[in-house]
Amino acid sequence: MIAILDYGIGNITSIGNMLKKIGVKATITSDPTLIEACEKLILPGVGHFDYCMKQIRNAPFFDTLQHKVLRQQTPVLGVCVGVQMLMEKSEEGKEPGLGWIAGEVVRFRQPEIKGLKVPHMAWTDIVPAEGEKLYADIIEPRFYFVHSYHVLCSPEYVTATADYGYPFTASVKKDNIMGVQFHPEKSHKFGMKLYSNFANHY
């Protein structure tokens, strides 16, 4: 069972519908007891970084989440702002991130992106790291992005890159902690296969 963490934000219904469509058991929940019983976690995120961080820290399951991820090594997948929340800080706000992965979140900058519009809203090809199980059997992977900020972290944690004027981090992983900047639930067959890989390979 996968717990889709409900803390008052995020595209959680769409994620739940996609998991149901591919036959993966999942529940949208804020119940610490239910989250404790789940084998995997999805951390959605949409909107402003500070608001997401305040909401997650005030959620009734926050201590359970910390214990599950850091002590029990439960696989967790951050989605969109969810991947940014894994970092230590963001230029978008003043709230500290979860700090589960050393890194920060920065805004796309001119002139580096060569006049391209921000936010980046587009289907975009990604380049996965060789052997990354999250992208297993996904041919010519491309996903739907909607974001103005992206992650900066050590290359050892980068599992895929994309390009928007310059290469940026599309996904990360540190041990049991994973995150994707794009929206799998808006990415049709590519998103379905990614969620299937998360359910089956971790």
C-alpha positions as CSV (number, residue, x, y, z in Angstrom):
1,M,0.0,0.0,0.0
2,I,1.2,3.5,-0.9
3,A,0.2,6.5,1.2
4,I,-0.4,9.7,-0.8
5,L,0.2,12.3,1.9
6,D,-2.7,14.7,2.4
7,Y,-1.6,17.9,4.1
8,G,-4.1,20.2,2.4
9,I,-2.3,20.8,-0.9
10,G,-1.1,19.0,-4.0
11,N,-2.6,17.2,-7.0
12,I,-3.5,14.3,-4.8
13,T,-6.7,13.1,-6.5
14,S,-5.0,12.9,-9.9
15,I,-2.1,10.9,-8.4
16,G,-4.6,8.6,-6.7
17,N,-6.5,8.1,-9.9
18,M,-3.4,7.2,-11.9
19,L,-2.3,4.7,-9.3
20,K,-5.7,3.1,-9.4
21,K,-5.6,3.0,-13.2
22,I,-2.4,1.0,-13.1
23,G,-3.6,-1.4,-10.4
24,V,-1.5,0.0,-7.5
25,K,-3.1,0.1,-4.1
26,A,-2.9,3.5,-2.6
27,T,-4.7,5.7,-0.1
28,I,-4.9,9.5,0.3
29,T,-4.5,10.1,4.0
30,S,-3.3,12.3,6.8
31,D,-3.8,9.6,9.4
32,P,-0.5,8.8,11.2
33,T,-1.6,5.2,12.0
34,L,-2.4,4.5,8.4
35,I,0.8,6.1,7.1
36,E,2.8,4.0,9.6
37,A,1.3,0.9,8.1
38,C,2.1,1.8,4.5
39,E,5.1,0.5,2.6
40,K,5.8,3.5,0.4
41,L,5.0,7.2,0.5
42,I,4.3,9.9,-2.1
43,L,4.8,13.5,-1.1
44,P,2.9,15.8,-3.5
45,G,3.5,19.5,-3.7
46,V,2.0,22.4,-5.6
47,G,2.3,26.2,-5.1
48,H,4.6,28.3,-2.9
49,F,7.5,26.5,-1.1
50,D,6.9,28.3,2.2
51,Y,3.2,27.4,2.3
52,C,4.0,23.7,1.5
53,M,6.6,23.6,4.3
54,K,4.4,25.2,6.9
55,Q,1.6,22.8,6.0
56,I,3.7,19.7,6.2
57,R,5.3,20.7,9.5
58,N,1.8,21.3,10.9
59,A,0.4,18.1,9.6
60,P,-0.7,15.5,12.2
61,F,1.6,12.9,10.6
62,F,4.8,14.9,10.5
63,D,6.6,13.1,13.2
64,T,5.5,9.7,11.8
65,L,6.8,10.8,8.3
66,Q,10.2,11.7,9.7
67,H,10.4,8.4,11.5
68,K,9.3,6.4,8.5
69,V,11.7,8.0,6.1
70,L,14.8,8.6,8.2
71,R,14.6,5.7,10.7
72,Q,12.7,3.0,8.9
73,Q,14.1,3.9,5.4
74,T,10.6,3.8,3.8
75,P,10.7,4.7,0.1
76,V,9.3,8.2,-0.5
77,L,8.7,10.0,-3.8
78,G,8.4,13.8,-3.8
79,V,6.5,15.2,-6.8
80,C,6.9,18.8,-8.2
81,V,7.3,21.1,-5.2
82,G,7.6,17.8,-3.3
83,V,11.1,17.3,-4.7
84,Q,12.0,20.8,-3.7
85,M,10.8,20.2,-0.1
86,L,13.4,17.5,0.2
87,M,16.2,20.1,0.0
88,E,17.6,22.4,2.8
89,K,16.2,25.7,1.5
90,S,14.6,27.6,-1.4
91,E,15.1,31.0,-3.0
92,E,11.3,31.1,-3.2
93,G,10.9,31.6,0.5
94,K,12.4,31.7,4.0
95,E,11.1,28.4,5.5
96,P,13.7,25.7,5.9
97,G,13.2,22.6,3.8
98,L,13.1,19.0,5.1
99,G,16.8,18.7,4.6
100,W,16.7,15.1,3.7
101,I,19.0,15.7,0.8
102,A,21.8,18.4,0.9
103,G,20.9,21.0,-1.7
104,E,18.9,24.1,-2.5
105,V,16.2,25.3,-4.8
106,V,16.9,28.2,-7.3
107,R,14.8,30.1,-9.8
108,F,15.5,29.8,-13.6
109,R,17.6,32.8,-14.5
110,Q,18.1,35.1,-17.4
111,P,20.2,35.3,-19.5
112,E,21.1,31.7,-18.8
113,I,17.7,30.5,-20.1
114,K,18.2,32.6,-23.3
115,G,14.9,34.5,-23.2
116,L,12.7,31.5,-22.5
117,K,9.6,32.2,-20.4
118,V,9.3,31.4,-16.7
119,P,7.6,29.3,-15.6
120,H,8.7,26.4,-17.6
121,M,5.4,24.8,-18.8
122,A,6.0,22.1,-21.4
123,W,6.4,18.5,-22.2
124,T,10.2,18.0,-22.0
125,D,12.6,15.1,-22.7
126,I,14.7,13.9,-19.8
127,V,18.0,12.1,-19.7
128,P,17.9,9.5,-16.9
129,A,21.1,8.2,-15.2
130,E,22.1,4.8,-16.5
131,G,20.4,2.0,-14.6
132,E,18.0,4.2,-12.6
133,K,15.1,1.9,-11.8
134,L,12.5,4.7,-11.6
135,Y,12.9,4.9,-15.4
136,A,13.1,1.2,-16.2
137,D,11.6,0.3,-19.6
138,I,10.5,3.9,-20.4
139,I,11.5,4.5,-24.0
140,E,12.4,8.1,-24.9
141,P,11.1,9.5,-21.6
142,R,9.4,12.8,-21.6
143,F,7.3,14.4,-18.9
144,Y,5.1,17.4,-18.2
145,F,6.8,20.2,-16.3
146,V,5.2,23.3,-14.6
147,H,7.8,25.2,-12.5
148,S,9.8,28.3,-12.0
149,Y,12.3,26.8,-9.6
150,H,14.6,23.8,-9.7
151,V,16.9,21.8,-7.5
152,L,20.6,22.3,-7.1
153,C,22.4,19.4,-5.4
154,S,25.5,17.2,-5.7
155,P,25.7,15.2,-8.9
156,E,25.7,12.0,-6.9
157,Y,22.0,12.5,-6.1
158,V,20.9,13.5,-9.6
159,T,19.0,10.7,-11.4
160,A,17.8,12.6,-14.4
161,T,18.3,15.9,-16.1
162,A,16.3,18.0,-18.6
163,D,17.1,21.2,-20.5
164,Y,15.5,24.6,-20.5
165,G,18.1,27.0,-21.8
166,Y,20.6,25.0,-19.7
167,P,20.6,21.5,-18.1
168,F,18.7,21.3,-14.8
169,T,17.9,18.5,-12.3
170,A,14.7,16.6,-13.2
171,S,14.9,14.0,-10.5
172,V,17.0,13.0,-7.5
173,K,17.6,10.1,-5.2
174,K,19.4,9.5,-1.9
175,D,19.0,6.0,-0.6
176,N,15.2,5.6,0.0
177,I,14.4,9.3,-0.7
178,M,13.4,10.2,-4.3
179,G,11.9,13.1,-6.0
180,V,10.8,14.3,-9.5
181,Q,10.4,17.9,-10.6
182,F,7.8,17.0,-13.3
183,H,4.2,15.8,-12.9
184,P,3.9,12.1,-13.5
185,E,0.1,12.3,-13.1
186,K,0.0,14.7,-16.1
187,S,2.4,12.7,-18.2
188,H,0.2,9.9,-19.5
189,K,1.9,6.6,-20.3
190,F,5.3,7.9,-19.1
191,G,3.9,8.8,-15.7
192,M,2.0,5.5,-15.4
193,K,5.2,3.6,-16.0
194,L,7.1,5.7,-13.5
195,Y,4.6,5.2,-10.8
196,S,4.5,1.5,-11.6
197,N,8.3,1.4,-11.3
198,F,8.2,3.2,-7.9
199,A,5.6,0.7,-6.7
200,N,7.4,-2.4,-8.0
201,H,11.1,-1.7,-7.7
202,Y,11.5,0.0,-4.3
